[in-house]
């Protein structure tokens, strides 16, 4: 609590506060509460991917316009070590690679970004994500097909977001995920984390306070970033399965936060009441941030019956530090009205 509020409370208890001072006191208390309980950040999952093709330029521009605090960049490496923004190490579910390079699939029938140079990838066009092994859209009601958008390099997306910040007077953060570091190390004999840090250093985005998170499902890569490459940016360990709560504190000081799936943070008991799994409290108690993924209009976690309920539990009940959403505008409204 701030000193002014403490002082006013002292005088109140002594019975010497007028009606005017009571008004001032209440005002300061309200300000103090808001100062101590910041709103969770809104993280645009692959951009505004619920509205426009994921990781396209259009999705990133729309996410910025819809007020996302951070915009996510999944990254993989090309054959010539360019960091590009895409969610998968395979190409066929989000690009027209089968038409452009029909003879470049591996023996497993898949096309890999790591087999192509940046120059070759620029010939590809993005399309709405399809289901694995199918040409059917993963989300039937989303953007129909593609619209001439190309794969972006990470450096190009950084310039795009910085340009939008300049013209709007905002400061939007980057939230970068390393996809398949072990795979890339095997294929290219390089550390994805080291390549990322080199690029971020060029943009002067490698220091504490630069509004840039680095996340990954592979804990070893994050630990190498911290221990060997002395990364100063906050590192977030992504979780797709439960983590023993008493092990969370052991992740410090290397890991600054956890990124669990929505189903890992809450559950619904036999009486229909939504309860915390304890993950959020354990992580925050250890001084770590919690940024669950991914809120969508089309589907809710097992413990929720509606989008509004999902938002309410995350923001009001669990008090997470931020969350990922395919629909940044609905997330922004949910955060701002609470």
Secondary structure, DSSP 8 states (H G I E B T S, - for coil): --HHHHHHHHHHHTT---HHHHHHHHHHHHHHHHHHS---EEEETTTTTTTS-TTSHHHHHHHHHTT-SEEEEEEEE-TT--EEE-S-SB-TTTB-HHHHSTT---TTS--BGGGS-HHHHTT--B---B-TTSSSBSSTTS--S--S---EEHHHHHHHHHHHHHHHT---EEEEEE--HHHHHHHHSS-HHHHHHHHHHHTT--STTSSEEEEES-HHHHHHHHHTS---SEEEEEESS---GGGGGGGTTT--EEEEBGGGTEEE-TTS-EEE-SHHHHHHHTT-EEEEEEE-SS---TT-SSHHHHHHIIIIIS--SEEEES-HHHHHHHHHT-
